[in-house]
Amino acid sequence: MPTYDYECDACGHTMELFQNITEDPINKCPECKKKKLRRLFGTGAAIMFKGSGFYETDYRSESYKKGAAADKKASSDSSEKSKSSTKSSGQSSGKSESGTKKPDK
């Protein structure tokens, strides 16, 4: 539910009111009790729907989808490399990274 700004033309009282969109604007001032209260035009807040099922997330351009897939692949590749490097440096199994046995010297 949005918040609306009101101002009384009689006494100058201003207030914000949390109202349902379908409700009619009030016109009686709570301060002076005169019917001079009017709803002001506000900047309004943008409504942002997030998650799947909304236009912004479901119908992205092909270039955006390709870029997002490339970013995801690059981040997963770098995390896999860091995991494998910590495993191979921490173990001394006598095998090289390629899986073949090192020759004994």
LUMDO-302280 format. One record per residue: residue number from 1; residue in one letter; chain; x, y, z of N, C-alpha, C in turn. Coordinates in Angstrom, 1 decimal. Example, Ala and Ser with C-alpha at 12.3 -4.5 7.8 and 13.67 -1.06 7.14 Angstrom:
<sites>
1 a A 13.2 -5.7 7.8 12.3 -4.5 7.8 13.2 -3.3 7.8
2 s A 12.8 -2.2 7.1 13.7 -1.1 7.1 12.9 0.0 7.9
</sites>
This chain:
<sites>
1 m A 0.9 -1.2 0.0 0.0 0.0 0.0 0.9 1.2 0.0
2 p A 0.6 2.2 -0.8 1.4 3.4 -0.9 1.1 4.4 0.2
3 t A 2.0 5.3 0.3 1.9 6.4 1.3 1.6 7.7 0.5
4 y A 0.6 8.4 0.8 0.2 9.6 0.1 0.4 10.9 1.0
5 d A 0.8 12.0 0.4 1.0 13.2 1.1 -0.3 14.1 0.9
6 y A -0.7 14.7 2.0 -1.9 15.6 2.0 -1.5 16.9 2.6
7 e A -2.2 18.0 2.1 -2.0 19.3 2.7 -3.4 20.0 2.8
8 c A -3.6 20.7 3.9 -4.8 21.4 4.1 -4.7 22.8 3.6
9 d A -5.6 23.3 2.7 -5.6 24.6 2.2 -6.0 25.7 3.2
10 a A -6.7 25.2 4.2 -7.2 26.2 5.2 -6.1 26.5 6.3
11 c A -5.5 25.5 6.9 -4.6 25.7 8.0 -3.1 25.4 7.6
12 g A -2.9 24.8 6.4 -1.5 24.5 6.0 -0.9 23.3 6.6
13 h A -1.7 22.5 7.3 -1.2 21.2 7.9 -0.9 20.2 6.8
14 t A 0.3 19.6 6.9 0.7 18.6 6.0 0.9 17.3 6.7
15 m A 0.6 16.2 6.0 0.7 14.8 6.6 0.9 13.8 5.6
16 e A 1.3 12.6 6.0 1.4 11.5 5.1 0.4 10.4 5.6
17 l A -0.2 9.8 4.7 -1.2 8.8 5.0 -1.0 7.5 4.3
18 f A -1.0 6.4 5.0 -0.8 5.1 4.4 -2.2 4.6 4.0
19 q A -2.5 4.5 2.7 -3.8 4.2 2.2 -3.7 3.1 1.1
20 n A -4.8 2.4 1.0 -4.9 1.4 -0.1 -5.1 2.2 -1.4
21 i A -4.6 1.7 -2.5 -4.8 2.3 -3.8 -6.2 2.6 -4.2
22 t A -7.1 1.7 -3.8 -8.5 1.8 -4.2 -9.3 2.7 -3.3
23 e A -8.7 3.2 -2.2 -9.5 4.1 -1.3 -9.6 5.5 -1.9
24 d A -10.7 6.1 -1.6 -10.8 7.5 -2.0 -10.0 8.5 -1.2
25 p A -9.5 9.6 -1.8 -8.7 10.5 -0.9 -9.6 11.1 0.1
26 i A -9.0 11.4 1.3 -9.8 12.0 2.4 -9.7 13.5 2.1
27 n A -10.7 14.2 2.6 -10.8 15.7 2.4 -11.0 16.5 3.7
28 k A -11.2 15.8 4.8 -11.4 16.5 6.1 -10.0 16.5 6.8
29 c A -9.6 17.7 7.2 -8.3 17.9 7.9 -8.4 17.5 9.3
30 p A -7.5 16.7 9.8 -7.6 16.2 11.2 -7.2 17.4 12.2
31 e A -6.6 18.4 11.8 -6.3 19.5 12.7 -7.4 20.5 12.8
32 c A -7.8 21.1 11.7 -8.9 22.2 11.7 -10.3 21.7 11.5
33 k A -10.4 20.4 11.1 -11.7 19.8 10.8 -12.5 20.4 9.6
34 k A -11.8 21.2 8.8 -12.4 21.7 7.6 -12.2 20.8 6.4
35 k A -13.1 20.8 5.4 -13.0 20.0 4.3 -12.1 20.6 3.2
36 k A -10.9 20.9 3.5 -10.0 21.6 2.6 -8.7 20.8 2.4
37 l A -8.7 19.5 2.8 -7.5 18.7 2.7 -7.5 18.2 1.2
38 r A -6.3 18.2 0.6 -6.1 17.7 -0.7 -4.9 16.8 -0.8
39 r A -5.0 15.8 -1.7 -3.9 14.9 -1.9 -2.9 15.6 -2.9
40 l A -1.6 15.6 -2.5 -0.6 16.2 -3.3 0.0 15.2 -4.3
41 f A 0.5 15.7 -5.4 1.1 14.9 -6.4 2.6 14.6 -5.9
42 g A 2.9 13.4 -5.7 4.2 13.0 -5.2 5.0 12.5 -6.3
43 t A 6.3 12.3 -6.0 7.2 11.7 -7.0 6.9 10.2 -7.1
44 g A 6.4 9.6 -6.1 6.0 8.2 -6.1 7.2 7.3 -6.0
45 a A 7.0 6.2 -5.6 8.1 5.2 -5.5 7.9 4.2 -6.6
46 a A 9.0 3.8 -7.3 8.9 2.8 -8.3 8.6 1.5 -7.7
47 i A 7.8 0.7 -8.3 7.5 -0.6 -7.9 8.4 -1.6 -8.6
48 m A 9.2 -2.3 -7.9 10.1 -3.3 -8.5 9.7 -4.7 -8.1
49 f A 9.4 -5.5 -9.1 9.1 -6.9 -8.8 10.3 -7.7 -9.1
50 k A 10.8 -8.5 -8.1 12.0 -9.2 -8.3 11.6 -10.7 -8.2
51 g A 12.5 -11.5 -8.9 12.3 -12.9 -8.8 11.8 -13.4 -10.2
52 s A 11.6 -14.7 -10.3 11.1 -15.3 -11.5 9.6 -15.0 -11.6
53 g A 9.2 -14.9 -12.9 7.8 -14.7 -13.1 7.5 -13.3 -13.4
54 f A 8.5 -12.4 -13.5 8.2 -11.0 -13.8 9.0 -10.7 -15.1
55 y A 8.6 -9.7 -15.8 9.1 -9.3 -17.1 10.6 -9.1 -17.0
56 e A 11.1 -8.3 -16.0 12.5 -7.9 -16.0 13.4 -9.1 -15.9
57 t A 13.0 -10.2 -15.2 13.9 -11.3 -15.1 13.6 -12.4 -16.1
58 d A 12.5 -12.5 -16.6 12.2 -13.6 -17.6 12.4 -13.2 -19.0
59 y A 12.3 -12.0 -19.4 12.4 -11.7 -20.8 13.6 -10.8 -21.1
60 r A 14.8 -11.2 -20.6 16.0 -10.4 -20.8 16.4 -10.6 -22.3
61 s A 17.2 -9.7 -22.8 17.7 -9.7 -24.1 18.7 -10.9 -24.2
62 e A 19.0 -11.4 -25.4 19.9 -12.5 -25.7 21.3 -12.1 -25.3
63 s A 21.7 -10.8 -25.6 23.0 -10.4 -25.2 23.3 -10.4 -23.7
64 y A 22.2 -10.0 -23.0 22.3 -10.0 -21.5 22.5 -11.5 -21.0
65 k A 21.7 -12.4 -21.6 21.7 -13.8 -21.1 23.1 -14.4 -21.4
66 k A 23.7 -14.1 -22.6 25.0 -14.6 -23.0 26.1 -14.0 -22.0
67 g A 26.0 -12.8 -21.7 27.0 -12.1 -20.8 26.9 -12.7 -19.4
68 a A 25.7 -12.9 -18.9 25.4 -13.5 -17.6 26.0 -14.9 -17.5
69 a A 25.7 -15.7 -18.6 26.2 -17.1 -18.7 27.8 -17.1 -18.7
70 a A 28.4 -16.2 -19.4 29.8 -16.1 -19.5 30.4 -15.8 -18.1
71 d A 29.8 -14.8 -17.4 30.2 -14.4 -16.1 30.1 -15.6 -15.1
72 k A 29.0 -16.3 -15.2 28.8 -17.4 -14.3 29.8 -18.5 -14.5
73 k A 30.1 -18.8 -15.8 31.1 -19.8 -16.2 32.5 -19.4 -15.7
74 a A 32.8 -18.2 -15.9 34.2 -17.7 -15.5 34.3 -17.8 -14.0
75 s A 33.3 -17.4 -13.2 33.4 -17.5 -11.8 33.5 -18.9 -11.3
76 s A 32.8 -19.8 -11.9 32.8 -21.2 -11.5 34.1 -21.9 -11.9
77 d A 34.7 -21.5 -13.0 36.0 -22.0 -13.4 37.1 -21.6 -12.5
78 s A 37.1 -20.3 -12.1 38.1 -19.8 -11.2 38.0 -20.5 -9.8
79 s A 36.8 -20.7 -9.3 36.6 -21.4 -8.0 37.0 -22.8 -8.1
80 e A 36.8 -23.5 -9.2 37.3 -24.9 -9.4 38.8 -25.0 -9.4
81 k A 39.4 -24.0 -10.1 40.9 -24.0 -10.1 41.5 -23.8 -8.8
82 s A 40.9 -22.9 -8.0 41.4 -22.6 -6.7 41.3 -23.8 -5.7
83 k A 40.2 -24.6 -5.9 40.0 -25.8 -5.1 41.0 -26.8 -5.5
84 s A 41.2 -27.0 -6.8 42.1 -28.1 -7.2 43.6 -27.7 -6.9
85 s A 43.9 -26.5 -6.9 45.3 -26.1 -6.5 45.6 -26.3 -5.0
86 t A 44.6 -26.1 -4.2 44.8 -26.3 -2.8 44.8 -27.8 -2.4
87 k A 44.1 -28.6 -3.2 44.2 -30.0 -3.0 45.5 -30.6 -3.4
88 s A 46.0 -30.2 -4.6 47.3 -30.7 -5.1 48.5 -30.2 -4.3
89 s A 48.4 -29.0 -3.8 49.6 -28.5 -3.0 49.6 -29.1 -1.6
90 g A 48.5 -29.5 -1.1 48.4 -30.0 0.3 48.7 -31.4 0.4
91 q A 48.7 -32.2 -0.7 48.9 -33.6 -0.7 50.3 -34.0 -1.3
92 s A 50.9 -35.0 -0.7 52.2 -35.5 -1.3 52.0 -37.0 -1.5
93 s A 51.2 -37.3 -2.6 50.9 -38.6 -2.8 51.9 -39.3 -3.8
94 g A 52.9 -38.6 -4.2 53.8 -39.2 -5.2 53.3 -39.1 -6.6
95 k A 52.2 -38.5 -6.8 51.6 -38.4 -8.2 51.7 -36.9 -8.6
96 s A 51.9 -36.7 -9.9 51.9 -35.3 -10.4 50.4 -34.9 -10.6
97 e A 50.2 -33.7 -11.0 48.8 -33.3 -11.2 48.2 -34.0 -12.4
98 s A 49.0 -34.6 -13.3 48.4 -35.3 -14.5 48.0 -36.7 -14.1
99 g A 48.3 -37.1 -12.9 47.9 -38.4 -12.4 48.9 -39.5 -12.7
100 t A 50.1 -39.2 -13.3 51.1 -40.2 -13.5 52.1 -40.2 -12.3
101 k A 52.7 -41.3 -12.1 53.6 -41.4 -11.0 54.9 -40.7 -11.3
102 k A 55.5 -40.0 -10.3 56.8 -39.4 -10.4 57.9 -40.4 -10.3
103 p A 58.9 -40.3 -11.1 60.0 -41.2 -11.0 60.8 -41.0 -9.7
104 d A 61.2 -42.1 -9.1 62.0 -42.1 -7.9 63.4 -41.8 -8.2
105 k A 64.0 -40.9 -7.5 65.4 -40.5 -7.7 66.3 -41.0 -6.7
</sites>
